Amino acid sequence: MGWKIDPIGLRTVCNQLYGLPKASIYVDRDSNGKGSNKRYKKTNFSWYQNVIATNGEQL
């Protein structure tokens, strides 16, 4: 029997255990709101996507 955890809870646990960044998407925008506003996948995007898809069984 596997355990169930919501994506926010999983992110919190992973951040605490592994010190992962808080976002998997980078938005091209500076603190003044200037930029292209394009979104780019960060390097941890596919890892986090896989963790969610496997319900945390593959960390």
C-alpha positions as YAML, in Angstrom:
chain: A
units: angstrom
residues:
- id: 1
  name: MET
  ca: [0.00, 0.00, 0.00]
- id: 2
  name: GLY
  ca: [1.50, 3.34, -1.08]
- id: 3
  name: TRP
  ca: [1.19, 6.62, 0.69]
- id: 4
  name: LYS
  ca: [-0.68, 9.59, -0.73]
- id: 5
  name: ILE
  ca: [0.62, 13.15, -0.62]
- id: 6
  name: ASP
  ca: [-0.55, 16.27, -2.39]
- id: 7
  name: PRO
  ca: [1.87, 18.17, -4.70]
- id: 8
  name: ILE
  ca: [2.29, 21.06, -2.23]
- id: 9
  name: GLY
  ca: [3.08, 18.69, 0.62]
- id: 10
  name: LEU
  ca: [5.50, 16.79, -1.60]
- id: 11
  name: ARG
  ca: [7.27, 20.00, -2.57]
- id: 12
  name: THR
  ca: [7.57, 20.96, 1.11]
- id: 13
  name: VAL
  ca: [9.05, 17.58, 2.04]
- id: 14
  name: CYS
  ca: [11.47, 17.63, -0.90]
- id: 15
  name: ASN
  ca: [12.56, 21.18, -0.12]
- id: 16
  name: GLN
  ca: [13.28, 20.22, 3.48]
- id: 17
  name: LEU
  ca: [15.09, 16.98, 2.62]
- id: 18
  name: TYR
  ca: [16.97, 17.99, -0.50]
- id: 19
  name: GLY
  ca: [17.00, 21.79, -0.45]
- id: 20
  name: LEU
  ca: [15.30, 22.00, -3.83]
- id: 21
  name: PRO
  ca: [14.35, 25.35, -5.31]
- id: 22
  name: LYS
  ca: [10.79, 26.50, -4.74]
- id: 23
  name: ALA
  ca: [9.84, 26.54, -8.42]
- id: 24
  name: SER
  ca: [10.33, 24.27, -11.42]
- id: 25
  name: ILE
  ca: [9.54, 27.03, -13.90]
- id: 26
  name: TYR
  ca: [11.60, 30.16, -14.51]
- id: 27
  name: VAL
  ca: [9.72, 33.27, -15.64]
- id: 28
  name: ASP
  ca: [11.80, 35.80, -17.59]
- id: 29
  name: ARG
  ca: [10.87, 38.89, -15.59]
- id: 30
  name: ASP
  ca: [12.91, 41.12, -13.30]
- id: 31
  name: SER
  ca: [11.82, 42.70, -10.04]
- id: 32
  name: ASN
  ca: [10.51, 45.73, -11.96]
- id: 33
  name: GLY
  ca: [8.20, 43.57, -14.09]
- id: 34
  name: LYS
  ca: [10.35, 43.97, -17.20]
- id: 35
  name: GLY
  ca: [11.14, 41.00, -19.42]
- id: 36
  name: SER
  ca: [9.57, 38.73, -21.99]
- id: 37
  name: ASN
  ca: [7.40, 36.88, -19.41]
- id: 38
  name: LYS
  ca: [8.32, 33.64, -21.18]
- id: 39
  name: ARG
  ca: [8.33, 30.54, -19.04]
- id: 40
  name: TYR
  ca: [11.23, 28.08, -19.12]
- id: 41
  name: LYS
  ca: [11.47, 24.66, -17.50]
- id: 42
  name: LYS
  ca: [14.22, 24.47, -14.88]
- id: 43
  name: THR
  ca: [16.49, 21.43, -14.67]
- id: 44
  name: ASN
  ca: [14.40, 19.89, -11.86]
- id: 45
  name: PHE
  ca: [11.14, 20.10, -13.85]
- id: 46
  name: SER
  ca: [11.17, 16.55, -15.27]
- id: 47
  name: TRP
  ca: [12.32, 15.09, -11.93]
- id: 48
  name: TYR
  ca: [9.48, 16.79, -10.06]
- id: 49
  name: GLN
  ca: [6.99, 15.80, -12.78]
- id: 50
  name: ASN
  ca: [8.07, 12.16, -12.37]
- id: 51
  name: VAL
  ca: [7.76, 12.32, -8.57]
- id: 52
  name: ILE
  ca: [4.18, 13.56, -8.92]
- id: 53
  name: ALA
  ca: [3.34, 10.96, -11.60]
- id: 54
  name: THR
  ca: [4.62, 8.12, -9.36]
- id: 55
  name: ASN
  ca: [2.95, 9.56, -6.26]
- id: 56
  name: GLY
  ca: [6.31, 9.95, -4.57]
- id: 57
  name: GLU
  ca: [7.43, 6.35, -5.03]
- id: 58
  name: GLN
  ca: [10.45, 7.48, -7.06]
- id: 59
  name: LEU
  ca: [12.23, 10.23, -5.20]
...
